[in-house]
């Protein structure tokens, strides 16, 4: 098994090439390969991050944004859990 040749990329190189699928697609599209790939986070991680951000809010404007983020994270978590 070979891995993508770009530093810090731990994805498997496929199709007999030197790059993982995501970086190969970036190259084909003419996009820069330098920005790191997004790492998928579990719904639970998103929910706990939103809850922690909500508890750290200091002002009224931040409260509204944090409450909305927490609500969306809770809805997403509930959908994924099938409840």
C-alpha positions as CSV (number, residue, x, y, z in Angstrom):
1,X,0.0,0.0,0.0
2,X,1.4,3.4,-0.9
3,X,0.3,6.8,0.5
4,X,-0.1,10.2,-1.0
5,X,3.3,11.9,-1.6
6,X,2.2,15.2,-0.2
7,X,3.5,15.9,3.3
8,X,1.0,15.5,6.1
9,X,-1.5,13.6,3.9
10,X,-2.1,10.1,5.3
11,X,-4.6,9.0,2.6
12,X,-3.9,6.0,0.5
13,X,-2.7,6.7,-3.1
14,X,-5.0,5.0,-5.5
15,X,-5.2,4.3,-9.2
16,X,-1.5,3.5,-9.4
17,X,-0.6,7.2,-8.9
18,X,1.4,9.2,-6.4
19,X,-1.6,11.1,-5.0
20,X,-4.7,10.3,-3.0
21,X,-8.1,10.7,-4.8
22,X,-8.8,14.1,-3.2
23,X,-5.4,15.6,-4.2
24,X,-5.5,14.0,-7.7
25,X,-8.9,15.7,-8.2
26,X,-7.5,19.0,-7.1
27,X,-4.6,18.7,-9.6
28,X,-7.0,17.8,-12.4
29,X,-9.2,20.8,-11.7
30,X,-6.1,23.1,-11.6
31,X,-6.7,23.9,-7.9
32,X,-3.8,24.3,-5.4
33,X,-3.0,21.1,-3.5
34,X,-1.4,23.1,-0.6
35,X,-4.5,23.7,1.6
36,X,-5.1,20.7,3.9
37,X,-8.0,18.5,3.3
38,X,-11.0,18.9,5.5
39,X,-11.2,16.2,8.2
40,X,-14.7,14.9,8.8
41,X,-15.9,15.3,12.3
42,X,-18.5,13.1,14.0
43,X,-21.9,14.6,14.8
44,X,-21.1,14.1,18.5
45,X,-17.8,16.1,18.2
46,X,-19.7,18.9,16.4
47,X,-22.3,19.0,19.1
48,X,-19.8,19.0,22.0
49,X,-17.8,21.8,20.3
50,X,-20.9,23.9,19.8
51,X,-22.0,23.3,23.5
52,X,-18.5,24.4,24.7
53,X,-18.6,27.5,22.5
54,X,-22.0,28.3,23.8
55,X,-20.8,28.1,27.4
56,X,-17.9,30.5,26.6
57,X,-20.0,33.3,25.1
58,X,-19.3,36.8,26.6
59,X,-21.6,39.1,24.7
60,X,-25.2,39.2,23.4
61,X,-24.2,39.0,19.7
62,X,-22.0,36.0,20.3
63,X,-24.8,34.4,22.3
64,X,-27.2,34.5,19.3
65,X,-24.6,32.9,17.0
66,X,-23.6,30.3,19.6
67,X,-27.2,29.4,20.3
68,X,-28.0,28.9,16.6
69,X,-24.8,26.8,16.1
70,X,-25.8,24.6,19.1
71,X,-29.3,24.2,17.8
72,X,-28.1,23.2,14.4
73,X,-25.6,20.8,15.8
74,X,-28.2,19.2,18.1
75,X,-30.6,18.8,15.1
76,X,-27.9,17.2,13.0
77,X,-27.0,14.8,15.8
78,X,-30.6,13.8,16.3
79,X,-31.0,13.2,12.6
80,X,-28.0,11.0,12.4
81,X,-29.1,9.0,15.5
82,X,-32.5,8.5,13.9
83,X,-34.5,10.2,16.6
